[in-house]
């Protein structure tokens, strides 16, 4: 067994919502063994000491709406969503490593472009053969290809009768998926007016929900129209993404299920279409046509209400486009602060503690007994969440007690300056 690791001279953000406090943290095996506060010193006998030089120690981030199979990343632009299977699976594995490099130690999938890609990838990561975040693996994103511009890859290979839907849910459980993603509504990005087009009837939604409960598998959905959100709530969906057009009744239904439901708006894609996609052929008019401008405005109305109602809203989502690449996911925390009315600490809690609840794993908090997924950050993210977008300011990424990235020793001089300079 490797020696316990002791983090010394760190300021701790523990994921609970309280501000930074000085302390020390000891990791034994893959768990957090002790958290000492203030001037208390832990015994360093027999431990590997990591001197944080006053940096922030925080829980690993959770990407609440991940698409590791969407090909583009900060390392490479891929101008298609569909690659030959072999390349696609390998790019997906690369994206998993990039996601972890950037401090996301967990990822909850919101749909895959390969039927067993994420199941196979999750098992390879869990066995320690490939680097990547803890992964809740999804089946394909299901909808109805060709309806209201729904693109290729969202094909309904399941039969669209009740028995076929039930069989599909059972089959995905048998494949080893943790979650299944349905397009409960189409999207403005697929075709103008698409957000209001419902893809599954009440009866179909209920059948999907019942089958999922029977087979013990989670349900996630893309839901733009208010009625899509309501249908997903009534059917017992666990992750309900976007909710852009949620009305008061939809918000009431989400609030009534706030202990079991999670949402993620995924503002990053819309933001990128408005601000970062010109060189990819999406100008102002196109961004408007795709509903990106109105979508951001609606989110800015809906999500502050959700937060006030205590509905768990998670950052992340829809990274993997050339203009919104995997690796840029932490930008969502800044968008939560700038656009959705979250304080920096609220955005951090959403990406850590609430993320851990979404994963249903003992992650997302620095607390005795929790799994040791930890980041060292040069600077104070509770004052400025934008620093999380800079990989150079995340010199250490620990997952499950193991050091995935550890660049403190080589670069501690410069980090020392950044870390202390921003106190
Ligand atoms: Zn998505």
Boltz pocket constraint, residues with backbone or C-beta under 6 A from the ligand:
constraints:
  - pocket:
      binder: B
      contacts: [[A, 65], [A, 67], [A, 110], [A, 241], [A, 266], [A, 317], [A, 318]]
      max_distance: 6.0
